[in-house]
């Protein structure tokens, strides 16, 4: 027996909706939406969610609530990550979401985020060997290792594409010195990851780089899922994107204009991750924390 549920991933940079049917066979997508809302703008500096950022999210959630209702979702679970976790008014923000929309909300610790991501990534294809999953978000980056027996270990690092963009990339285009400093900061956070695990990548930075590599005008999940992204491709695209002023970066084929301000930092984090892991390639997954959240939503009371 299946349940139709909705999951909202409230990230630092984006707000995403998945309406899905969840059964013993897994997660079947009904509708998926993404909006760049930049909830985490300035949180690294001020420690608070701004009124403007909250306003953008609430406008988006108005539409998401309608979509969930029109698709017959029995329950909506909103999971919040780094920006809400770090903000002094994060709990107040979630209380307003619950009051206004009736969503169930949950602030995820870094470990929760990693566990839910691993559950989503492996929901369609359980691993037959060791895998290392990387999730580069706006405020944090999660690393999750596991295998056929499930999760082995996970860690959450306070490096994300929004956080490091705000700290380092203040020139347009970024100076070589600022980009080098960003890469050094990212590299300092990664543990030794050498091994034989398959490297899998999820979330916007990685799916965007795959979209660009495939020569697509926009992200097509069916084509992006399973795409192999090479380390030399990441380095090449990082150099190209970092050399462009923001106005030109917004026009790059395959890059959502709203992601242009943070894609350089995201690509730099990924480049340093692949260097730390000593991997020449990464497999892109379109299944991620949203699918894990849908599975958990299906376990909530009606």
Secondary structure as UniProt FT lines:
FT   STRAND          3..10
FT   STRAND          14..23
FT   TURN            24..25
FT   STRAND          26..36
FT   TURN            39..42
FT   HELIX           43..46
FT   HELIX           51..70
FT   TURN            71..72
FT   STRAND          76..80
FT   HELIX           82..86
FT   TURN            88..89
FT   HELIX           90..101
FT   STRAND          104..107
FT   HELIX           110..121
FT   TURN            122..124
FT   STRAND          131..136
FT   STRAND          141..147
FT   TURN            148..149
FT   STRAND          150..157
FT   HELIX           161..168
FT   HELIX           176..189
FT   STRAND          198..202
FT   HELIX           204..213
FT   TURN            214..215
FT   HELIX           221..224
FT   TURN            225..226
FT   STRAND          228..230
FT   HELIX           231..242
FT   HELIX           246..249
FT   TURN            250..251
FT   TURN            253..254
FT   HELIX           257..259
FT   TURN            260..262
FT   HELIX           263..277
FT   STRAND          281..284
FT   HELIX           289..297
FT   TURN            298..299
//
